[in-house]
Amino acid sequence: MPTHGEPDRVVLHARNVSFDWTDLPRHWIPGEPFAAHMINVLHLLLPEGERWFCHVFKEALPLIRDEQIAEDVRGFIGQEAVHAESHQGVLDHFDTHGLDTRPYVRQIAWLFGKLLGDRGYAGKQGREWVIERVALVAAIEHFTAVLGQWVLDAEELDAVGADPTMLDLLRWHGAEEVEHRSVAYDLFTHLDGRYSRRVRALLIATPMFLWLWARGVRFLMSRDPELRGRSKARWRDWLRSGRLGITPSVGDLLRSLPPYFRPQYHPSQHGSTSQAVAYLAKSPAAQAADQ
């Protein structure tokens, strides 16, 4: 269900990108440590989360009866695996330059590996646990697509002099999130598709996602050796950075929720595939990967 003027379908493929973080400043949005750390939380959440996405979708592959959906899922897995490793590079840079992220990341690993991991179920119970987690991935992918479109549109980050390598990472990743924004939803619809299950997954994912994000910002601000405990994460800082356009705003996230509750909702109704593809055609990292 593409939006008007958008391509019907993009063949998904992983781009083997690489980034050099040697000169990355910890506060890569100049003079805005809160905004930088609010986005840096994604580096803490995404490696473990996206590895979990890949694991769940590999378990779902044998259940798929439509070859086009299976092809899209395989492309999704390839892209998400590269995303995880690319964000891991930022974590490794932080860890070796005085900002130890490992205590928080261990908690994220427990969440995805234990709480949402395999439970040894078989038969119908095993299938249902796979589908339940596919529904959660679809709900989380709703947020990642919203964030992906936001960063593609966020010209304010360029205006304030944000680090260009970090911007390329975020926009390359964001473009691929927009590019594959329908895959998890289509997989869930193919395997189950019950409206009640879709809504329940979003009601679980939303507070979990926001809680992890808020905890991550507090963690980074408290552990940042350049701040030395002088600055704390405050809600008014988020409101301010959102108004400036250098982080997603409260309104951006709240407005993204109601459409998902519409019975006829589909991810293709929001976001621009053509804009995502256009960025991928000029991304320094993506261009280098294609050579």
C-alpha positions in Angstrom: 0.0 0.0 0.0 2.5 2.7 -1.1 1.7 6.3 -0.7 1.1 8.4 -3.8 4.2 8.9 -5.9 6.2 6.4 -3.9 7.8 3.2 -5.3 5.7 0.1 -4.8 8.6 -1.9 -3.5 12.3 -1.7 -2.9 14.5 -4.8 -3.0 16.3 -4.7 0.3 20.0 -5.4 0.6 22.6 -4.9 3.2 25.2 -2.2 2.6 28.5 -3.1 4.2 29.2 0.4 5.5 32.1 1.4 7.8 32.7 4.6 9.8 35.9 6.1 11.3 35.2 7.3 14.8 38.7 8.5 15.6 37.8 12.2 15.7 34.3 11.8 17.1 33.7 14.3 20.0 31.6 12.9 22.8 29.3 15.9 22.5 29.0 15.7 18.7 26.2 18.3 18.7 28.4 21.3 19.7 27.3 22.9 23.0 24.4 20.4 23.4 25.5 17.5 25.6 21.9 16.6 26.5 20.8 16.4 22.8 23.9 14.4 21.9 23.3 11.9 24.7 19.6 11.7 23.9 20.5 10.4 20.5 23.5 8.4 21.8 21.1 6.3 23.7 20.3 4.6 20.4 23.8 3.3 20.3 23.2 1.6 23.6 19.9 0.1 22.7 20.2 -0.8 19.0 23.1 -3.4 18.9 21.4 -5.8 21.2 17.9 -5.0 20.0 18.7 -5.4 16.3 20.6 -8.7 16.9 17.4 -9.8 18.7 15.3 -8.7 15.7 17.5 -10.9 13.4 17.2 -13.9 15.8 13.4 -13.7 15.9 13.1 -13.2 12.2 15.4 -16.2 11.5 13.0 -18.3 13.7 10.0 -16.9 11.7 11.4 -17.7 8.3 10.3 -21.4 8.3 6.7 -20.2 9.0 6.5 -18.0 5.9 4.4 -19.2 3.0 4.9 -16.2 0.7 8.3 -15.9 -1.2 8.1 -12.2 -1.5 7.7 -11.8 2.2 10.5 -14.3 2.8 12.8 -12.3 0.5 12.0 -9.0 2.3 12.6 -10.7 5.7 16.0 -11.9 4.5 16.9 -8.4 3.3 15.7 -7.0 6.6 17.9 -9.4 8.5 20.9 -8.4 6.5 20.3 -4.7 7.0 19.7 -5.1 10.7 22.8 -7.1 11.3 24.9 -4.3 9.7 23.1 -1.7 11.8 23.9 -3.6 15.0 27.6 -3.7 14.2 27.8 -0.1 13.0 26.3 1.2 16.3 28.6 -1.2 18.2 31.5 0.8 16.7 30.3 3.9 18.5 29.9 2.0 21.8 33.5 0.7 21.4 34.7 4.3 20.8 32.9 5.6 23.9 34.2 2.7 26.1 37.8 3.3 25.1 37.5 7.1 25.6 36.3 7.4 29.2 32.6 6.8 28.9 32.0 3.2 30.0 28.6 2.1 28.6 28.9 -1.6 29.5 26.8 -1.6 32.7 23.8 -0.3 30.8 24.4 -2.5 27.8 24.5 -5.6 30.0 20.9 -4.7 31.2 19.8 -4.4 27.6 21.4 -7.7 26.7 19.5 -9.3 29.6 16.2 -7.8 28.4 16.5 -9.1 24.8 18.5 -12.3 25.6 16.6 -13.6 28.6 13.2 -11.8 29.1 12.4 -11.8 25.4 14.7 -14.7 24.4 14.0 -18.3 23.5 12.0 -20.3 26.1 12.4 -23.8 24.7 8.7 -24.0 23.6 7.7 -26.5 20.9 4.8 -27.0 18.6 1.9 -24.5 18.7 3.3 -22.8 21.9 6.7 -22.3 20.1 5.0 -20.8 17.0 2.9 -18.4 19.2 6.0 -17.2 21.1 7.7 -16.5 17.7 4.6 -14.5 16.5 4.3 -12.6 19.8 7.9 -11.4 19.4 7.3 -10.6 15.7 4.4 -8.4 16.8 6.8 -6.6 19.2 9.3 -6.1 16.5 6.6 -4.6 14.3 5.7 -2.2 17.1 9.3 -1.2 17.7 9.9 -0.8 14.0 7.1 1.7 14.0 9.2 3.9 16.3 12.4 3.3 14.4 10.7 4.3 11.1 9.4 7.5 12.8 12.9 8.3 14.0 14.4 7.4 10.6 12.2 9.9 8.9 12.9 12.5 11.6 16.6 12.4 11.1 16.3 12.5 7.3 14.3 15.8 7.8 16.4 17.2 10.6 18.2 20.1 8.8 18.7 21.8 12.2 21.4 19.2 13.0 23.4 20.4 10.0 22.8 24.1 11.0 24.2 23.6 14.5 27.4 21.9 13.2 26.7 18.3 14.2 29.5 15.9 13.5 29.2 14.8 9.8 30.2 11.2 10.3 27.7 10.7 13.1 25.0 12.4 10.9 25.9 10.0 8.0 25.5 7.0 10.4 22.2 8.2 11.7 20.8 9.1 8.2 22.1 6.0 6.5 20.5 3.9 9.3 17.4 6.1 9.3 17.0 5.8 5.5 17.2 2.0 5.7 14.6 2.0 8.5 12.3 4.0 6.3 13.2 1.7 3.3 12.2 -1.5 5.2 9.5 0.0 7.5 6.7 -2.3 6.3 8.6 -5.6 6.6 7.9 -6.5 10.2 4.3 -5.4 9.9 3.8 -7.4 6.8 5.4 -10.4 8.4 3.1 -10.1 11.4 0.1 -9.7 9.2 1.1 -12.8 7.2 1.6 -15.0 10.3 -1.3 -13.8 12.4 -2.5 -10.2 11.9 -5.0 -10.0 14.7 -5.8 -6.4 15.5 -5.9 -7.1 19.3 -2.4 -8.6 19.2 -1.0 -5.7 17.2 -2.4 -3.1 19.6 -1.2 -5.1 22.6 2.3 -5.2 21.2 2.4 -1.4 20.8 1.0 -0.9 24.3 3.8 -3.0 25.6 6.6 -1.6 23.4 5.7 2.1 23.9 6.3 2.4 27.7 9.3 0.0 27.5 10.9 2.0 24.7 10.4 5.3 26.4 11.5 4.0 29.8 14.7 2.5 28.4 15.4 5.8 26.5 14.9 7.9 29.6 17.1 5.7 31.7 19.8 5.7 29.0 19.9 9.5 28.9 20.2 9.7 32.7 23.0 7.0 32.6 25.0 8.8 29.9 24.7 12.2 31.6 25.7 10.8 34.9 28.7 8.8 33.5 30.0 11.5 31.1 33.5 12.5 32.5 33.3 15.9 30.7 30.2 16.8 32.7 31.5 15.4 36.0 28.1 15.2 37.5 27.3 18.9 37.0 24.4 18.2 34.6 21.4 15.9 34.9 18.9 14.8 32.4 15.7 16.8 32.8 12.4 16.7 31.0 12.6 20.4 30.2 15.9 19.7 28.4 14.0 17.3 26.1 11.3 19.9 25.5 13.9 22.5 24.6 15.9 20.3 22.3 12.7 19.2 20.6 11.7 22.8 20.0 15.1 23.5 18.5 14.7 20.5 16.2 17.9 18.8 17.3 16.2 15.8 18.9 12.8 14.2 18.2 10.2 16.2 20.2 7.6 14.9 22.6 5.0 15.8 20.0 6.8 13.9 17.3 6.5 10.7 19.3 3.0 11.2 20.6 1.7 12.0 17.1 3.1 8.8 15.8 1.0 6.6 18.0 -2.7 7.1 17.0 -2.2 6.0 13.3 -1.0 2.6 14.5 -4.4 2.0 16.2 -6.4 2.5 13.0 -7.6 -0.9 11.8 -6.6 -0.1 8.2 -3.1 1.2 9.2 -0.1 0.3 7.1 3.5 1.6 7.6 3.7 2.6 3.9 1.2 5.4 4.7 4.0 7.3 6.6 7.5 8.2 5.6 9.1 8.7 2.2 10.8 5.7 0.5 11.9 8.0 -2.3 13.6 10.4 0.2 15.3 7.4 1.9 16.6 6.0 -1.4 17.8 9.5 -2.5 19.8 9.8 0.7 21.3 6.3 0.3 22.4 7.3 -3.1 24.5 10.1 -1.7 25.5 8.8 1.7 29.3 8.8 2.0 29.3 5.5 3.8 26.8 3.8 1.5 28.6 5.1 -1.6 31.9 3.7 -0.3 30.2 0.3 0.5 28.9 0.0 -3.0 32.3 0.6 -4.7 
